[in-house]
Amino acid sequence: ASAPLARLMALYDWIADTDLLTPAEDAAFRAAVLDFATQAPLEQLRGRARMFDNQVFSNALGAAVTGFVLGVRRGDSAVARRLYAVGMEWLLDQFKRLPAAGYSGEGSTYNQIVVIPSLTWACCFIEEVTGLPIYAEGLAPSRVPLRTWLQQSRDMIGPNGIQPGWDAHGVFHASVRAPLAYLACRERDPETLALLSDAEMWYPFAHTAWDFDDRLWTLVWWPADLEPVARYPWTPWLNPLTAGALQDGVT
């Protein structure tokens, strides 16, 4: 539940200056979140090996965002600052180890539902807080930009929204929209926006990294001043480190 924790803290940050929470409710929420974060993501990070792994990544993201919100942006809790320091150090280490293939190796379904959304949220958080160019350049020594992963994830969606049957989930229809909206926003890419309709992705329900907020983040990142093209081109593609596809929208 560490990846949903990061988004919960983003939502809390959005409402913290309103009167939606009483002082007692706010204090209770902060205490509960810190208690969970120190017992779950922080403890799990202490027992994990230094390698790129989606569970390490999710724990680091949850710890870092929680610690930042409660220890830097909206408080000075020593526990929160410790969470932020440990979580951010692990999170940056994960981006330094990002595989050049643009694919986690955990199956096309899990890659799209869990890995890609978590990478996208983390990129937004790190770039806002530190200014590091995660999206466009990546971090040394791997120097793999997030752009590579988002483009690979997009390309793995075939005509009618079907993904490669690379995992135990079988043939899975793509349903996660938010990272595509973020890619379109950063690249000013109207073709990627068209994919959401041409692959029939808008209406299916998406369980994104253990929560159900995909449409919310899709709207947050949607480039309102960019019109989708009339039809997604479905061009053939090849990534020598991962796979390729000979495809078009007709055959």
Disulfide bonds with the S-S distance in Angstrom:
none
